[in-house]
Amino acid sequence: EDHNRVIGQARRRDGRAITVTLSADVIVIGGSPCVVVSALDITDRIRVRGVVRPAVASWLARNAG
């Protein structure tokens, strides 16, 4: 379920900008609802996707036949 996820920008402690996937869910602890939030750095995944997809498309265009 991706309804509780969002992609956004964040800054690391060293000031570098990164792309993150933020997730949030409500859980119950001791009868009280609590929000659990996690952030996953996907900067490298986005960068690689930007390199690989055009390379694959180029290869397919040259080798389609």
Salt bridges, closest charged atoms under 4 A:
GLU1 OE1 - HIS3 ND1 3.40
ASP2 OD1 - ARG5 NH1 3.52
ASP14 OD1 - ARG12 NE 3.62
ASP44 OD1 - ARG47 NE 3.93
